[in-house]
């Protein structure tokens, strides 16, 4: 013991051995308590850290080899930050889409979701809703006609029904029967029936025979994809709808090109037009979903003139938001903004029509 004290005083004992001496405190299974030390150098490139991010490679200074509760805390922090950023972006996008574009172009970007990520999310929500509503419409119609018929037949059994109510119920019953007859006729026509020989499914000439190789190819592909009697038409339409998101993603740069041509004298970079195109399409997707939801809710409550006026005002407000965004982003007068809004809308409508036709032919050509 005296020799140890002498070595300590004389400095013979190494200091690191004293500083890093193991603690006598024990936890379960005999393992000592470990202290969490912050990272001082980047684990990727070894550069000394002067903040949360490495100045050399950009990797965050996060040590995942530590207690699980610290990892959970980091994940919750990242989620809450992303969540607040997401909701702030959505609220500003729906309320004032032009301000979101101006903020991004001015360099205030850390508080908002990236325009491309925002567009992809809005596109996924929009086309998912379109597919869901497209599948729900036929079943809803069938269910409505069946329930309507049962209710009407139950009401007609009562003898104390007034004559005017009785006439109205009979009229509703005839409408339900007519709807069922039309559906039965459509299902009967969808079944394969014998066809006259030599009559093609798609005719491009008066004689009924394709006159060019392109027309022959179209007729052959139409018979394969749609069916000679239209038996595969529903499957073809579903495939066409599933290709619409890719079509719209390709139309974004074309819309930015239309804006570049309209504002060529302003000498604005193309990337600025592209940012605005992503934002305004995201706004269009989300606003359309909200308007359709409001329309469904109003039709369930009241399908009269009041609901029609509310829906019309919503679509007018939608168009006004797009117009005001163009004026606020490009900072031009009312007359010039109105002209470019109408002319640019017409040009983009032509672009969408051409893109839709191209998507139709691509869907027809793909195996």
Backbone torsions as a table, in degrees:
resi	resn	phi	psi	omega
1	UNK	NA	-41.3	178.7
2	UNK	-64.6	-36.5	178.5
3	UNK	-65.1	-37.3	179.4
4	UNK	-65.9	-40.9	178.8
5	UNK	-65.7	-39.4	179.2
6	UNK	-63.7	-41.6	178.6
7	UNK	-65.9	-35.9	-179.5
8	UNK	-68.1	-41.1	-179.5
9	UNK	-70.6	-39.3	-178.4
10	UNK	-77.0	-14.7	177.6
11	UNK	89.8	14.9	179.2
12	UNK	-76.2	-25.4	-179.4
13	UNK	-79.0	129.0	-179.7
14	UNK	-62.7	135.9	179.4
15	UNK	-67.7	-38.3	177.5
16	UNK	-58.5	-32.2	179.5
17	UNK	-66.6	-32.0	179.0
18	UNK	-77.2	-39.7	-176.3
19	UNK	-68.5	-37.2	-175.7
20	UNK	-105.6	28.2	178.1
21	UNK	-66.4	136.2	-177.0
22	UNK	-65.2	143.0	179.7
23	UNK	-75.7	148.2	179.7
24	UNK	-83.6	-9.4	179.9
25	UNK	-74.1	132.3	-175.5
26	UNK	-117.3	146.2	173.4
27	UNK	-106.5	-166.6	-179.6
28	UNK	-62.7	149.4	179.4
29	UNK	61.3	21.0	174.0
30	UNK	76.5	11.5	-178.3
31	UNK	-92.0	137.2	-178.8
32	UNK	-78.0	159.8	178.4
33	UNK	-76.3	131.8	-179.5
34	UNK	-104.6	136.3	178.3
35	UNK	-93.6	136.1	178.8
36	UNK	-81.0	119.3	179.1
37	UNK	-106.1	132.5	178.4
38	UNK	-67.3	152.3	178.9
39	UNK	-71.4	136.4	177.4
40	UNK	-106.7	-21.4	179.4
41	UNK	-131.7	150.2	179.8
42	UNK	-66.3	132.1	-179.9
43	UNK	-74.3	-15.8	-178.5
44	UNK	-88.7	-50.5	-175.7
45	UNK	-117.0	-7.6	177.4
46	UNK	82.9	5.0	-180.0
47	UNK	-72.0	142.5	178.7
48	UNK	-65.1	132.9	-176.1
49	UNK	-84.5	137.8	175.7
50	UNK	-123.7	20.1	-179.7
51	UNK	175.6	-164.3	-178.9
52	UNK	-74.9	-23.9	-177.8
53	UNK	-115.2	143.6	177.3
54	UNK	-73.8	131.6	-179.2
55	UNK	-75.2	-13.3	-177.7
56	UNK	-93.6	-51.1	-175.5
57	UNK	-114.7	-12.1	177.5
58	UNK	85.0	5.7	-179.7
59	UNK	-74.8	137.1	179.1
60	UNK	-71.6	149.8	-178.9
61	UNK	-86.6	77.2	179.8
62	UNK	-120.6	122.0	178.5
63	UNK	-98.7	106.9	-178.0
64	UNK	-83.3	-12.7	-179.6
65	UNK	-90.9	73.3	-179.4
66	UNK	-153.2	-169.9	-176.7
67	UNK	-60.6	144.7	-175.8
68	UNK	-64.6	-29.0	-179.1
69	UNK	-67.2	-30.3	176.8
70	UNK	-70.7	-37.9	177.9
71	UNK	-64.5	-43.2	177.5
72	UNK	-62.3	-39.7	178.8
73	UNK	-63.2	-40.6	178.3
74	UNK	-65.6	-42.0	-179.9
75	UNK	-64.5	-41.7	177.3
76	UNK	-64.5	-37.6	178.8
77	UNK	-65.3	-42.8	178.4
78	UNK	-64.6	-40.5	-179.7
79	UNK	-66.6	-43.7	-179.3
80	UNK	-66.2	-38.2	177.2
81	UNK	-63.9	-45.2	179.3
82	UNK	-65.0	-37.1	-178.0
83	UNK	-65.7	-44.8	178.5
84	UNK	-65.7	-39.2	176.7
85	UNK	-63.2	-39.9	-178.8
86	UNK	-64.0	-49.0	-177.7
87	UNK	-68.3	-35.4	176.0
88	UNK	-63.2	-38.8	179.1
89	UNK	-68.5	-43.1	-178.2
90	UNK	-65.0	-43.3	-179.5
91	UNK	-63.2	-45.3	179.5
92	UNK	-68.1	-34.1	179.0
93	UNK	-64.9	-42.2	-178.8
94	UNK	-77.7	-33.1	-177.5
95	UNK	-82.2	-50.9	-177.8
96	UNK	-141.9	82.7	-177.3
97	UNK	-63.0	-29.0	179.4
98	UNK	-66.4	-33.8	179.4
99	UNK	-67.9	-34.7	177.3
100	UNK	-62.4	-42.2	177.6
101	UNK	-66.5	-45.1	-179.3
102	UNK	-63.8	-38.3	178.0
103	UNK	-64.7	-41.7	-179.5
104	UNK	-66.8	-44.3	-179.7
105	UNK	-69.3	-25.3	177.4
106	UNK	-80.3	-6.1	177.4
107	UNK	102.1	-1.7	178.7
108	UNK	-87.9	82.2	-169.4
109	UNK	-114.3	-19.9	-172.6
110	UNK	-71.0	-23.5	-176.4
111	UNK	-88.7	-4.1	-175.9
112	UNK	-124.7	158.4	176.8
113	UNK	-72.8	145.1	179.9
114	UNK	-60.6	140.8	-176.0
115	UNK	-56.5	-39.2	-179.6
116	UNK	-68.1	-42.4	176.9
117	UNK	-63.7	-40.0	178.3
118	UNK	-62.6	-42.6	179.3
119	UNK	-65.3	-43.3	-179.5
120	UNK	-62.3	-40.5	178.7
121	UNK	-66.2	-45.8	179.0
122	UNK	-64.3	-37.3	178.9
123	UNK	-65.8	-41.9	179.3
124	UNK	-62.6	-44.9	179.4
125	UNK	-63.8	-42.2	-176.3
126	UNK	-65.9	-50.9	-176.2
127	UNK	-74.6	-25.0	171.7
128	UNK	-65.4	-43.2	177.0
129	UNK	-64.4	-38.8	178.6
130	UNK	-62.5	-45.3	178.8
131	UNK	-64.6	-38.9	-179.0
132	UNK	-67.1	-45.8	-179.0
133	UNK	-68.5	-33.9	179.0
134	UNK	-66.2	-34.2	177.8
135	UNK	-77.8	-28.7	-174.5
136	UNK	-82.9	-21.5	-174.9
137	UNK	-63.0	-50.6	-178.7
138	UNK	-61.7	-44.0	-179.4
139	UNK	-65.0	-36.1	178.9
140	UNK	-65.7	-38.7	178.8
141	UNK	-64.8	-44.7	179.6
142	UNK	-63.4	-42.6	-179.0
143	UNK	-65.8	-37.8	179.6
144	UNK	-65.3	-43.8	-178.1
145	UNK	-66.3	-37.8	179.6
146	UNK	-68.0	-45.9	179.7
147	UNK	-65.4	-38.2	179.3
148	UNK	-63.2	-41.8	-178.8
149	UNK	-66.0	-42.7	179.2
150	UNK	-62.8	-43.1	-179.0
151	UNK	-66.4	-40.3	-178.9
152	UNK	-67.1	-43.1	179.4
153	UNK	-63.8	-34.6	177.9
154	UNK	-68.3	-37.8	179.0
155	UNK	-69.0	-36.1	-177.7
156	UNK	-69.6	-17.4	179.9
157	UNK	-73.2	-20.6	179.5
158	UNK	-76.6	133.2	-177.8
159	UNK	-81.7	-20.6	-176.6
160	UNK	-90.0	19.6	178.7
161	UNK	-77.0	129.6	178.8
162	UNK	-60.5	154.7	-177.5
163	UNK	-60.9	-41.1	-178.9
164	UNK	-66.6	-37.0	177.0
165	UNK	-68.8	-38.9	178.2
166	UNK	-61.1	-42.8	178.9
167	UNK	-65.8	-39.5	179.4
168	UNK	-66.6	-38.3	178.1
169	UNK	-67.3	-39.8	177.5
170	UNK	-64.1	-38.0	177.8
171	UNK	-64.7	-40.8	177.5
172	UNK	-65.8	-36.5	178.1
173	UNK	-66.0	-38.8	177.2
174	UNK	-65.4	-38.0	177.9
175	UNK	-65.4	-40.0	178.1
176	UNK	-64.8	-41.8	178.5
177	UNK	-65.7	-37.0	178.1
178	UNK	-64.9	-40.0	178.3
179	UNK	-64.4	-41.3	178.0
180	UNK	-65.3	-36.7	177.8
181	UNK	-65.7	-38.9	177.5
182	UNK	-65.1	-41.8	178.1
183	UNK	-63.8	-39.6	178.0
184	UNK	-65.2	-37.4	178.8
185	UNK	-66.8	-40.0	178.0
186	UNK	-65.5	-41.9	177.9
187	UNK	-65.8	-34.2	178.2
188	UNK	-69.1	-38.3	178.7
189	UNK	-70.7	-25.8	-179.7
190	UNK	-73.2	-20.7	179.3
191	UNK	-76.0	145.6	-179.1
192	UNK	-62.2	131.8	177.1
193	UNK	-125.0	155.1	178.6
194	UNK	-60.2	140.7	-177.0
195	UNK	-122.2	149.8	179.7
196	UNK	-64.4	135.4	-179.8
197	UNK	-66.4	142.0	176.6
198	UNK	86.5	-1.8	178.5
199	UNK	-94.7	113.5	-176.9
200	UNK	-77.4	162.2	177.9
201	UNK	-69.3	-42.3	179.0
202	UNK	-119.3	122.0	179.9
203	UNK	-110.6	129.9	-178.5
204	UNK	-111.9	-9.6	179.6
205	UNK	-127.6	166.3	-178.1
206	UNK	-65.8	-33.3	-179.8
207	UNK	-75.5	-12.8	179.8
208	UNK	89.9	2.1	179.8
209	UNK	-111.3	137.3	177.8
210	UNK	-60.9	137.0	-176.4
211	UNK	-100.4	-18.1	-178.4
212	UNK	-126.0	158.5	176.5
213	UNK	-60.1	-34.3	179.1
214	UNK	-64.5	-42.2	177.7
215	UNK	-65.4	-37.0	176.6
216	UNK	-64.2	-39.9	179.3
217	UNK	-66.5	-41.6	178.6
218	UNK	-61.4	-44.2	-179.5
219	UNK	-64.6	-40.7	179.7
220	UNK	-65.0	-45.8	179.9
221	UNK	-67.1	-35.2	178.6
222	UNK	-64.9	-40.2	177.9
223	UNK	-65.4	-35.0	-178.9
224	UNK	-76.1	-41.9	-174.0
225	UNK	-86.5	-40.3	-176.5
226	UNK	-96.4	-26.9	-176.2
227	UNK	97.4	144.1	-176.5
228	UNK	-63.2	-29.3	178.2
229	UNK	-113.5	17.1	179.3
230	UNK	78.1	19.5	-177.5
231	UNK	-70.9	-23.4	-179.0
232	UNK	-106.1	18.1	-175.6
233	UNK	-65.1	-40.9	-179.0
234	UNK	-64.1	-40.8	177.2
235	UNK	-65.7	-37.9	178.9
236	UNK	-66.1	-40.6	179.4
237	UNK	-65.4	-39.5	176.9
238	UNK	-63.1	-41.4	177.5
239	UNK	-64.7	-39.1	178.3
240	UNK	-64.1	-41.5	178.5
241	UNK	-65.9	-37.0	178.3
242	UNK	-67.5	-20.4	177.6
243	UNK	-89.6	-8.7	-178.6
244	UNK	-63.8	-37.9	177.2
245	UNK	-58.5	-38.6	178.1
246	UNK	-67.7	-36.1	177.5
247	UNK	-63.2	-45.0	-179.0
248	UNK	-67.4	-35.3	177.2
249	UNK	-64.0	-35.1	176.3
250	UNK	-74.8	-23.6	-180.0
251	UNK	-79.4	-17.8	179.8
252	UNK	-59.8	-50.9	177.0
253	UNK	-62.0	-31.3	178.0
254	UNK	-68.8	-38.3	175.5
255	UNK	-64.8	-40.0	175.6
256	UNK	-63.4	-34.1	177.2
257	UNK	-67.6	-38.3	175.3
258	UNK	-61.0	-42.8	177.6
259	UNK	-65.2	-37.8	178.3
260	UNK	-62.0	-39.6	179.0
261	UNK	-70.1	-40.7	-179.5
262	UNK	-65.0	-35.7	-176.7
263	UNK	-114.0	39.1	-176.9
264	UNK	-67.2	-28.9	-179.4
265	UNK	-78.2	-13.4	179.0
266	UNK	-81.2	-12.6	179.4
267	UNK	55.6	50.3	177.6
268	UNK	-96.4	140.7	179.5
269	UNK	-65.3	149.7	-179.9
270	UNK	-63.6	-33.9	-178.2
271	UNK	-64.2	-30.7	176.4
272	UNK	-65.9	-42.4	175.8
273	UNK	-63.3	-36.5	-179.1
274	UNK	-67.5	-39.2	177.0
275	UNK	-62.0	-45.3	178.6
276	UNK	-64.5	-37.9	178.6
277	UNK	-62.8	-40.6	177.8
278	UNK	-65.1	-42.2	-178.9
279	UNK	-67.7	-43.9	-175.4
280	UNK	-72.3	-31.1	175.0
281	UNK	-71.0	-37.8	175.5
282	UNK	-62.1	-42.5	176.5
283	UNK	-61.8	-42.3	-179.2
284	UNK	-62.7	-41.8	179.7
285	UNK	-63.5	-51.7	-176.3
286	UNK	-67.6	-40.4	179.0
287	UNK	-65.1	-38.3	178.0
288	UNK	-64.3	-40.2	177.5
289	UNK	-62.0	-44.7	-179.6
290	UNK	-65.0	-41.1	-179.9
291	UNK	-65.1	-40.5	179.1
292	UNK	-66.3	-39.4	176.8
293	UNK	-63.2	-42.8	177.0
294	UNK	-63.7	-38.8	178.4
295	UNK	-62.5	-43.1	178.7
296	UNK	-64.2	-42.6	179.2
297	UNK	-64.6	-41.6	179.1
298	UNK	-67.5	-37.9	178.4
299	UNK	-66.6	-31.4	176.2
300	UNK	-72.1	-33.5	-178.5
301	UNK	-86.6	-53.3	-176.1
302	UNK	-150.7	116.6	-178.9
303	UNK	-99.1	24.6	-176.6
304	UNK	-88.0	-159.5	-177.1
305	UNK	-68.6	-32.2	180.0
306	UNK	-61.8	-44.0	178.1
307	UNK	-64.3	-37.8	177.6
308	UNK	-63.2	-40.2	177.5
309	UNK	-65.5	-40.1	178.7
310	UNK	-62.8	-44.3	180.0
311	UNK	-65.1	-40.9	177.9
312	UNK	-63.2	-40.8	178.3
313	UNK	-65.1	-36.0	177.9
314	UNK	-64.1	-43.2	179.0
315	UNK	-69.2	-34.5	175.3
316	UNK	-65.5	-42.0	175.9
317	UNK	-63.0	-36.4	176.3
318	UNK	-60.6	-48.6	179.2
319	UNK	-64.4	-37.4	179.2
320	UNK	-65.3	-37.6	177.9
321	UNK	-63.1	-41.1	178.5
322	UNK	-64.8	-42.9	180.0
323	UNK	-64.7	-45.9	-179.6
324	UNK	-64.5	-34.9	178.2
325	UNK	-64.0	-39.6	177.6
326	UNK	-63.9	-42.9	-179.1
327	UNK	-67.8	-39.2	-177.7
328	UNK	-75.9	-30.5	-179.6
329	UNK	-77.9	-41.4	-175.0
330	UNK	-99.2	-5.7	170.2
331	UNK	53.5	59.9	174.9
332	UNK	-125.6	169.4	-176.9
333	UNK	-69.8	173.4	-176.3
334	UNK	-65.6	-46.0	-175.8
335	UNK	-64.9	-46.7	179.4
336	UNK	-65.0	-39.3	-179.7
337	UNK	-66.1	-40.1	177.9
338	UNK	-64.0	-44.0	179.8
339	UNK	-61.7	-46.1	-178.4
340	UNK	-71.6	-29.8	175.8
341	UNK	-64.8	-46.0	-179.7
342	UNK	-71.2	-46.0	-178.3
343	UNK	-67.6	-42.7	177.9
344	UNK	-65.7	-36.8	176.6
345	UNK	-64.1	-40.8	178.0
346	UNK	-65.1	-43.4	179.3
347	UNK	-63.2	-40.9	179.9
348	UNK	-71.0	-30.8	174.9
349	UNK	-63.8	-39.0	175.4
350	UNK	-64.7	-41.7	178.3
351	UNK	-61.0	-42.6	179.2
352	UNK	-65.4	-37.3	178.8
353	UNK	-64.8	-43.9	178.0
354	UNK	-64.9	-41.3	179.1
355	UNK	-65.1	-37.9	177.5
356	UNK	-65.8	-40.3	176.6
357	UNK	-64.3	-41.1	177.9
358	UNK	-64.2	-39.5	177.7
359	UNK	-64.1	-37.8	177.6
360	UNK	-61.8	-46.4	-179.6
361	UNK	-68.5	-35.7	177.5
362	UNK	-65.8	-43.1	177.0
363	UNK	-62.2	-36.1	178.0
364	UNK	-69.5	-33.1	-175.2
365	UNK	-83.5	-29.8	-177.1
366	UNK	-68.3	145.6	-179.6
367	UNK	-71.3	NA	NA
